[in-house]
């Protein structure tokens, strides 16, 4: 199975230009569609502790399609920043000895409704599923793959997206670090002038 996160992190650290990363990201995403049972437009990096990430890697797609073209500036750079930070922390034995940080990074496609849908992926591990009435045809109990539990979520670009995602994650007491709301939604926190 292709480990997209590990490969993308290696390519990022090798200082590939954005256009090369863009082509590779599209090719890897297309190759992994049939292999992974995880959310579309996502990267998963194994670790002892998993952090969530929500970034607008793609622009809004046309009507009926959630994602459009890749956003090089705001999307890819934020993704690369998180991967770089994880790599720096994991490679320093003094910061978190005997602990490896992992990640589950999802694409919001610059669309608040899609970001909300993607953010539900982070709380799946916290939801207790009732499997008492589920039976396999051979009589064996079903085997469910439990999603990894994230300890916190970083990202969600834009006020409307951050507020929607924060409200969902708050219901599950999930830590969230997003952008401050803009002045149109909430008054400024600090005096301007």
ZIRAZI-V33658 format. One record per pair of residues at least 12 apart in sequence whose C-alpha atoms are under 10 Angstrom apart, sorted by the first residue. I is the first residue (numbers start at 0). J is the second residue. D is the distance in whole Angstrom. If there is no record, write none. Layout:
BEGIN
I&J&D  I&J&D
END
This chain:
BEGIN
0&31&8  0&34&7  0&35&8  1&27&8  1&28&10  1&30&8  1&31&7  1&34&8  1&35&9  2&27&9  2&31&9  2&35&10  2&42&8  2&43&8  2&44&8  2&45&9  3&24&8  3&27&7  3&28&8  3&30&10  3&31&8  3&41&9  3&42&6  3&43&7  3&44&8  4&41&9  4&42&5  4&43&5  4&44&5  4&45&9  4&82&8  4&101&9  4&102&8  4&103&9  4&104&9  5&42&9  5&43&8  5&44&6  5&45&9  5&82&9  6&23&10  6&24&10  6&27&9  6&44&10  7&20&8  7&23&8  7&24&7  7&27&9  7&42&9  7&44&10  7&78&10  7&79&9  7&82&9  8&44&9  8&78&10  8&79&8  8&81&10  8&82&6  8&83&7  8&85&9  8&86&8  9&82&9  9&83&10  9&86&10  10&23&9  11&78&10  11&79&7  11&80&10  11&82&8  11&83&8  12&79&9  12&82&9  12&83&7  12&86&9  17&71&7  17&72&9  17&75&8  17&76&9  17&79&10  18&69&10  18&71&8  20&71&9  20&75&9  21&56&10  21&68&10  21&69&7  21&70&9  21&71&8  21&75&8  22&69&10  24&40&10  24&69&9  24&75&10  25&40&10  25&68&10  25&69&9  28&40&7  28&41&8  28&42&9  36&144&10  37&103&10  37&120&9  37&146&9  38&103&10  38&104&10  38&105&8  38&106&10  38&116&10  38&117&7  38&119&10  38&120&7  39&105&8  39&106&8  39&117&9  40&56&9  40&57&9  40&66&9  40&104&8  40&105&6  40&106&5  40&107&8  40&108&9  40&117&9  41&53&9  41&103&7  41&104&5  41&105&4  41&106&6  41&107&10  41&117&9  42&78&10  42&102&8  42&103&6  42&104&5  42&105&7  42&106&9  43&101&8  43&102&6  43&103&5  43&104&6  43&105&9  43&147&10  44&82&9  44&85&10  44&100&8  44&101&5  44&102&5  44&103&6  44&104&9  45&99&8  45&100&8  45&101&5  45&102&7  45&103&9  45&147&9  46&89&10  46&98&8  46&99&5  46&100&5  46&101&4  46&102&7  46&103&10  46&147&10  47&97&9  47&98&6  47&99&5  47&100&6  47&101&7  47&102&10  48&98&7  48&99&7  48&100&5  48&101&6  48&102&8  48&147&9  48&148&8  48&149&7  48&150&7  48&151&10  49&99&9  49&100&6  49&101&4  49&102&5  49&103&7  49&104&10  49&147&7  49&148&7  49&149&5  49&150&6  49&151&8  49&152&9  50&81&10  50&85&9  50&100&7  50&101&6  50&102&5  50&103&6  50&104&8  50&121&9  50&147&10  50&148&9  50&149&5  50&150&6  50&151&5  50&152&6  50&153&8  50&174&10  51&81&10  51&101&9  51&102&6  51&103&5  51&104&6  51&105&8  51&118&9  51&120&10  51&121&7  51&148&9  51&149&6  51&150&8  51&151&6  51&152&4  51&153&6  51&154&8  51&174&10  51&175&9  52&77&10  52&78&8  52&81&8  52&82&10  52&102&7  52&103&6  52&104&4  52&105&6  52&106&8  52&107&10  52&118&9  52&121&9  52&149&10  52&151&9  52&152&5  52&153&5  52&154&6  52&155&8  52&175&10  52&176&9  52&177&10  53&74&10  53&77&9  53&78&9  53&103&9  53&104&6  53&105&5  53&106&6  53&107&6  53&108&10  53&114&7  53&115&10  53&117&8  53&118&8  53&152&7  53&153&6  53&154&5  53&155&5  53&156&8  53&160&10  53&161&10  53&164&9  53&177&9  54&73&8  54&74&6  54&75&8  54&76&9  54&77&7  54&78&7  54&81&10  54&104&8  54&105&7  54&106&5  54&107&6  54&108&8  54&109&8  54&114&9  54&153&8  54&154&6  54&155&6  54&156&6  55&69&9  55&70&7  55&71&10  55&73&7  55&74&5  55&75&8  55&76&10  55&77&8  55&78&9  55&105&9  55&106&6  55&107&5  55&108&5  55&109&5  55&110&8  55&111&10  55&114&9  55&154&9  55&155&7  55&156&7  55&157&9  56&68&9  56&69&6  56&70&6  56&71&8  56&72&9  56&73&7  56&74&4  56&75&6  56&76&9  56&77&8  56&78&7  56&105&9  56&106&6  56&107&7  56&108&6  56&109&8  57&69&4  57&70&5  57&71&9  57&73&9  57&74&7  57&75&9  57&106&7  57&107&7  57&108&5  57&109&7  57&110&9  58&70&6  58&71&10  58&73&10  58&74&8  58&106&10  58&107&9  58&108&5  58&109&5  58&110&8  59&107&9  59&108&5  59&109&5  59&110&6  59&111&10  59&113&10  60&108&8  60&109&9  60&110&9  64&108&10  65&107&9  65&108&7  65&109&9  65&110&7  65&112&9  65&113&7  65&114&10  66&106&9  66&107&8  66&108&5  66&109&8  66&110&8  66&113&9  67&108&7  67&109&9  68&108&9  69&108&9  70&108&9  70&109&9  73&156&9  74&106&9  74&107&9  74&108&9  74&109&9  74&156&9  77&154&8  77&156&10  78&104&8  78&105&9  78&106&9  78&154&9  81&102&9  81&104&9  81&153&9  81&154&10  82&101&10  82&102&8  82&104&9  84&100&10  85&99&9  85&100&6  85&101&7  85&102&8  86&99&10  86&100&9  86&101&10  88&100&8  89&101&9  101&149&9  102&147&10  102&149&8  102&150&10  102&151&10  102&152&9  103&120&9  103&121&8  103&147&9  103&148&10  103&149&8  103&152&9  104&117&10  104&121&10  104&152&9  104&153&9  104&154&9  105&117&7  105&118&8  105&120&9  105&121&10  105&154&10  105&155&10  106&118&10  106&155&9  107&154&10  107&155&7  107&156&9  107&160&9  109&155&9  109&156&8  109&157&9  109&160&9  110&156&10  110&157&10  110&159&10  110&160&8  111&155&9  111&156&9  111&157&9  111&158&10  111&159&7  111&160&5  111&161&9  111&162&10  111&163&8  111&164&9  112&159&10  112&160&8  112&163&9  112&164&10  113&160&9  114&155&8  114&156&10  114&160&7  114&161&9  114&163&8  114&164&7  115&155&10  115&160&7  115&161&9  115&162&10  115&163&7  115&164&6  115&165&9  115&166&10  115&167&8  115&168&10  116&164&9  117&164&9  118&152&9  118&155&9  118&163&9  118&164&6  118&165&9  118&167&8  118&168&8  119&164&9  119&167&8  119&168&8  120&146&8  120&147&9  120&148&10  120&149&10  121&146&8  121&147&8  121&148&7  121&149&6  121&150&9  121&151&9  121&152&8  121&167&10  121&168&8  121&171&10  121&173&9  122&146&9  122&147&9  122&148&8  122&149&8  122&167&9  122&168&7  122&170&10  122&171&7  122&172&10  122&173&8  123&145&8  123&146&6  123&147&8  123&148&8  123&149&10  124&144&10  124&145&6  124&146&5  124&147&6  124&148&5  124&149&8  125&145&10  125&146&9  125&147&9  125&148&7  125&149&9  125&171&7  125&172&10  125&173&10  126&171&9  128&143&10  130&143&9  149&173&8  149&174&9  150&172&10  150&173&7  150&174&7  150&175&9  151&168&9  151&172&10  151&173&6  151&174&4  151&175&6  151&176&8  152&164&10  152&165&9  152&168&9  152&173&8  152&174&6  152&175&5  152&176&6  152&177&8  153&174&9  153&175&6  153&176&5  153&177&6  153&178&9  154&175&8  154&176&6  154&177&5  154&178&7  155&175&9  155&176&8  155&177&6  155&178&7  156&177&7  156&178&6  156&179&9  156&180&10  157&177&8  157&178&6  157&179&8  157&180&7  157&181&8  158&177&8  158&178&7  158&179&7  158&180&5  158&181&6  158&182&9  158&183&9  158&184&8  158&185&9  159&178&10  159&180&8  159&181&9  159&184&8  160&177&9  160&178&9  160&180&10  161&175&9  161&176&9  161&177&6  161&178&7  161&179&8  161&180&8  162&177&9  162&178&9  162&179&9  162&180&8  162&184&10  164&177&9  165&177&8
END
